[in-house]
Amino acid sequence: MKVLVLKPSSLGDVIHALPVVRHLRRNHPDARVDWWLHRNLVPLLEGDPDIHRIVPFDRKAWGRPLGFAQILREVSALRSERYDLVLDLQGLARSALVGRACGAGRFVGVGDWREFAPLFHGESVPRPSPSTHAVDWYLTVARHLGWDTRQPFEWLPPRPAGAAEIQRLFPQLSDGDWIGLQPGARWENKRWPIESWSQLANGLQERLPSVRIAVFGGPDETALGEAIVRADGKGRILDLTGRLSLPGMIEGLRRIRLLVTNDTGPMHVAVALRRPVVAVFGPTAPERTGPYGQSSNVLRVRALPCAPCMSDRCRISEKLACLKRIGPSDVLEAVVARMEA
C-alpha cells in the first residue's frame, strides 16, 4: 500500500500528526509512506524509520505567478505515484486541492471548514468536539481507517546526527539535571515577557541550585537568549538560541529534565520526547493545541473574557494581559512542584 500524508507545516502540527504514521506502519508494516512537507521542516523527518520519502513543498511558489509551472510539475509527479491512500491532515484548501489532484484510490481528510477543504475530500472526518486536541483528532482519522491505535510507539526516535551535534557543541548537556527555557514563539503575543523569563531563571537557581538552565530558540530568537543570560550576569546559563539545527534541538531537548515554554513548536517536541513541560498560554487554546497529555501543566489566565482570542494581535487596552498577569513566581512554583513530583 502506497500512502501520501499531506501535512506540510508547522513544526508543532507535524509533531501532532506523527502518531498517525506510527499506527499506520504498525497496522500495515509493508506500507510505503511518503510525506508532503515544507522544505524548512525536512530535517525533522529525515531518516525517520516509518517514512519512505519526503516530498519537499515550497510554499513561496504558491504566491508567485511564475511558480505555477513548478506547482503543476510537483502535483503531476505526485499523481504519477498512484497512491492507494492520501491523508490530508492539514485540512486547508491548498492541501485538499493537492490531495484531490493526486487521484488516489482513497482520499481522507480532516473536516476543517475554514477553507472548505472537505468539499474536495473523498471522506472527511470532523473534529469530535470543539475542544478535541489535534492529536486526538488525527487519531480519530486513523480509527476511521480501521487501524488499531492502542499499540505503543516511539513518537520521535533518536536522531544520530543531532546527537553528534550536541556532543560536539554542548557535551555538558549530557551531564547533570537541566531545565530548558523556550522564551520565543512565532506570534509576538504568545511570548511571555522577557523580563519575566529573566526573573524566573534567577528564581530557579535560588530554589533549585543543583539544576542547570539552558535557553532554547531559533536564529530569530537570539536576542531573547542574550537578554536572559545578561540578566543573570554570572555565566550560569547556557544559551543555545540560534546555535542548533532542528535535529540538534530535538536531541538537546531529549537531554533535559523539564521545559518551561510558551505555546510554540519546541513545546510539542518536548512532549513527543516524553519530557514534562510547564507551558505559559495566552491567546491560544491549550485544549486544542496545548501540550498533549499535560493539560495540568498549563498556566493561563481564566478571568479575561478575551482569552483565548486565537488572534496574533492583542486588541485590548491592557496589552498582553493574558500573559503579563502570570507572574514569575507562579511559573517558578509550578516548575518546583513538577520537579519534585
C-alpha positions in Angstrom: 0.0 0.0 0.0 1.3 3.4 -1.0 0.3 6.3 1.2 0.8 10.0 1.0 0.5 12.2 4.1 -0.3 15.9 3.5 0.9 17.9 6.5 3.4 20.4 5.3 3.6 22.6 8.4 4.1 23.9 11.1 6.6 22.2 13.4 4.0 21.5 16.1 1.4 20.4 13.6 3.8 17.9 12.1 4.6 16.5 15.5 0.9 16.1 16.2 0.4 14.1 13.0 3.3 11.7 13.5 1.3 9.2 15.7 -0.9 8.5 12.7 2.1 7.3 10.7 3.3 5.3 13.6 0.0 3.4 13.8 -0.2 3.1 10.1 3.1 1.2 9.9 2.2 -0.9 12.9 -1.1 -1.9 11.3 0.4 -2.2 7.8 4.2 -3.0 8.2 4.6 -3.2 4.4 3.1 0.2 3.7 5.2 2.8 1.9 4.6 6.2 3.4 5.5 9.5 1.6 5.1 12.9 3.4 4.5 16.2 1.7 6.5 18.6 3.9 7.6 22.2 3.9 11.3 22.4 2.9 12.3 24.1 6.1 11.0 21.1 8.1 12.6 18.4 6.0 15.3 17.8 8.7 12.6 17.0 11.2 11.6 13.8 9.3 14.8 12.9 7.5 15.8 9.3 8.3 12.5 8.5 10.1 12.1 4.8 10.2 8.4 4.9 9.2 8.7 7.3 6.3 9.9 6.1 2.8 10.3 9.5 1.2 9.8 13.2 1.9 8.3 15.3 -0.8 9.6 18.9 -0.3 7.0 21.6 -0.6 7.9 25.2 -1.5 5.2 27.5 0.0 6.6 30.6 -1.8 5.9 29.0 -5.2 2.1 29.2 -4.5 2.4 33.0 -4.2 4.4 33.6 -7.3 2.9 33.9 -10.8 5.9 32.1 -12.3 5.6 29.4 -9.6 2.5 27.9 -11.2 4.5 25.8 -13.6 6.5 24.4 -10.7 3.3 23.6 -8.8 2.0 21.7 -11.8 5.2 19.7 -12.1 5.1 18.7 -8.4 1.5 17.8 -8.5 2.0 15.8 -11.7 4.8 13.9 -10.1 2.6 13.1 -7.1 -0.2 11.9 -9.4 2.2 9.6 -11.2 2.9 7.7 -7.9 -0.6 6.3 -8.0 -1.2 6.3 -4.3 -3.6 3.9 -2.7 -4.4 6.4 0.1 -3.9 10.1 0.6 -4.3 11.6 4.0 -5.0 15.3 4.3 -4.1 16.1 7.9 -3.7 19.8 7.1 -7.3 20.3 6.2 -6.8 23.6 4.3 -7.6 24.5 0.7 -4.1 24.0 -0.6 -3.6 20.5 0.8 -7.1 19.5 -0.2 -6.5 20.6 -3.8 -3.2 18.7 -4.0 -4.8 15.6 -2.5 -7.6 15.7 -5.0 -5.2 16.2 -7.9 -3.3 13.0 -6.8 -6.2 10.9 -8.0 -5.6 8.3 -5.2 -7.8 5.3 -4.7 -9.0 6.8 -1.3 -8.7 10.4 -0.2 -9.4 11.0 3.5 -9.0 14.3 5.3 -9.8 16.2 8.4 -13.1 18.1 8.2 -12.0 21.6 8.8 -14.4 24.0 7.0 -12.2 27.2 7.4 -11.2 26.9 3.7 -13.9 24.4 2.6 -11.4 21.6 2.3 -14.0 18.8 2.9 -15.6 19.7 -0.4 -12.5 18.1 -2.1 -12.1 15.1 0.2 -13.5 11.7 -0.7 -14.1 11.1 3.0 -14.0 13.8 5.7 -13.5 13.2 9.4 -14.9 16.1 11.5 -13.3 17.1 14.8 -15.1 15.1 17.5 -15.8 18.2 19.6 -14.7 21.9 19.5 -12.2 21.2 22.3 -10.7 17.9 21.0 -7.0 18.1 20.9 -5.4 18.0 17.4 -3.6 14.7 18.2 -6.8 13.0 19.2 -8.5 14.3 16.0 -5.8 12.8 13.9 -6.1 9.5 15.8 -9.8 9.6 15.0 -8.8 9.6 11.3 -6.7 6.5 12.0 -9.5 4.7 13.7 -11.8 5.8 10.8 -9.5 3.8 8.6 -9.8 0.8 10.8 -6.4 1.0 12.4 -5.7 -0.2 15.9 -4.3 2.9 17.8 -3.6 1.1 21.1 -0.2 -0.1 20.3 2.8 1.6 21.9 5.2 3.6 19.7 8.2 5.9 19.9 7.0 9.4 18.9 10.4 10.8 18.0 13.1 8.2 17.5 16.7 9.4 18.2 18.4 11.5 15.5 22.1 10.3 15.4 23.2 13.5 13.5 21.5 15.7 16.1 23.1 13.7 19.0 26.5 14.0 17.4 25.9 17.8 17.0 25.1 18.1 20.7 28.1 16.1 21.8 30.4 18.2 19.6 29.0 21.6 20.6 27.4 21.2 24.0 28.7 18.0 25.6 27.8 19.4 29.1 24.1 18.8 28.3 24.7 15.1 28.7 25.6 15.5 32.4 23.5 16.8 35.4 20.0 18.0 35.7 18.9 20.6 33.1 15.8 22.7 32.8 15.2 24.2 29.4 13.6 27.6 28.8 11.9 28.4 25.5 11.1 32.1 25.5 10.3 32.5 21.8 7.2 31.9 19.8 6.1 32.7 16.3 3.4 35.2 17.4 4.7 38.1 19.5 1.6 38.0 21.6 2.3 34.3 22.6 5.6 35.4 24.2 5.7 35.7 28.0 7.6 39.0 28.7 11.3 38.6 28.6 11.7 40.3 32.0 9.6 37.5 33.5 11.8 34.9 31.9 14.9 36.5 33.4 13.3 36.7 36.9 12.3 33.0 36.5 15.8 32.0 35.6 17.2 33.7 38.7 14.5 32.2 40.9 15.1 28.7 39.6 18.8 29.0 40.5 17.9 30.1 44.0 15.3 27.4 44.6 17.0 24.6 42.7 20.7 25.3 43.0 21.7 21.8 41.7 19.8 22.3 38.4 21.3 23.9 35.4 19.5 26.1 32.8 19.7 26.0 29.0 17.8 28.5 26.8 16.4 27.1 23.5 15.3 29.1 20.4 15.9 29.6 16.7 18.1 32.1 14.9 15.4 34.8 15.2 15.3 34.4 19.0 19.0 35.0 19.9 18.1 38.4 21.4 15.9 36.6 23.9 18.6 34.2 25.0 21.1 37.0 25.3 18.7 39.0 27.5 18.2 36.1 29.9 22.0 35.5 30.1 22.7 39.2 30.6 20.2 39.4 33.4 21.9 36.5 35.2 25.3 38.1 34.8 27.1 35.1 36.4 27.6 32.9 33.4 25.4 30.2 34.9 23.0 29.9 31.9 23.8 28.0 28.6 22.4 29.9 25.7 21.6 27.6 22.8 19.5 30.1 20.8 20.3 30.1 17.1 23.1 27.6 17.6 21.4 24.3 16.9 20.0 22.7 13.8 16.5 21.2 14.0 17.8 17.7 14.8 20.2 19.2 17.3 17.3 21.0 19.0 15.4 17.7 19.3 18.4 15.9 20.8 19.1 18.8 23.1 15.5 18.6 24.4 15.9 14.9 24.9 18.7 15.6 27.4 16.7 17.9 29.8 14.5 17.1 32.8 11.8 19.7 32.0 11.0 22.5 29.6 9.4 25.8 30.5 7.8 27.2 27.4 5.5 29.4 25.5 3.0 27.9 23.1 5.4 27.1 20.3 6.8 24.2 18.3 9.6 23.0 20.7 6.9 22.5 23.3 5.4 19.8 21.2 8.8 18.3 20.5 9.4 18.1 24.3 6.0 16.4 24.8 6.8 13.9 22.0 10.1 13.1 23.8 8.0 12.3 26.9 9.5 15.3 28.8 7.4 17.2 31.2 6.7 20.9 30.4 5.4 23.9 32.2 3.6 25.9 29.5 2.5 29.6 29.6 -0.6 30.2 27.4 -2.2 33.4 26.5 -4.2 33.9 23.2 -4.4 30.3 22.2 -6.5 27.3 23.4 -4.5 24.6 25.2 -7.4 22.2 24.9 -6.9 22.1 21.1 -3.2 22.6 20.7 -1.6 22.5 24.1 1.0 20.1 25.4 -0.7 16.7 24.7 -1.4 14.7 27.9 -0.1 17.5 30.1 -3.0 19.9 30.4 -2.4 20.2 34.2 1.0 21.7 33.4 -0.5 24.7 31.6 -0.6 28.2 33.2 -3.2 30.6 31.9 -5.4 33.5 33.0 -9.1 32.5 33.0 -10.6 35.8 34.3 -10.2 37.6 30.9 -13.2 37.4 28.6 -11.0 37.9 25.6 -8.8 34.8 26.2 -8.3 32.8 24.2 -8.8 35.2 21.4 -6.9 33.0 18.8 -5.5 36.1 17.2 -1.9 37.0 16.5 -2.6 40.6 17.6 -3.7 41.9 21.0 -6.6 44.3 20.7 -7.5 45.2 24.3 -6.3 48.2 26.2 -4.3 46.2 28.8 -1.9 44.8 26.2 -0.9 41.2 26.7 -2.8 41.0 30.0 -3.3 37.2 29.4 0.4 36.8 29.7 1.5 39.6 32.0 -0.9 38.5 34.7 1.1 35.3 35.0 3.9 36.2 37.4 7.4 34.7 37.5 6.5 33.3 41.0 3.5 31.5 39.5 5.7 29.7 37.0 8.5 29.1 39.5 6.2 27.3 41.9 4.8 25.2 39.0 8.3 24.2 38.0 9.4 23.4 41.5 6.3 21.3 42.1 6.8 19.4 38.8 10.5 18.7 39.5 9.7 17.4 43.0 6.9 15.2 41.6 
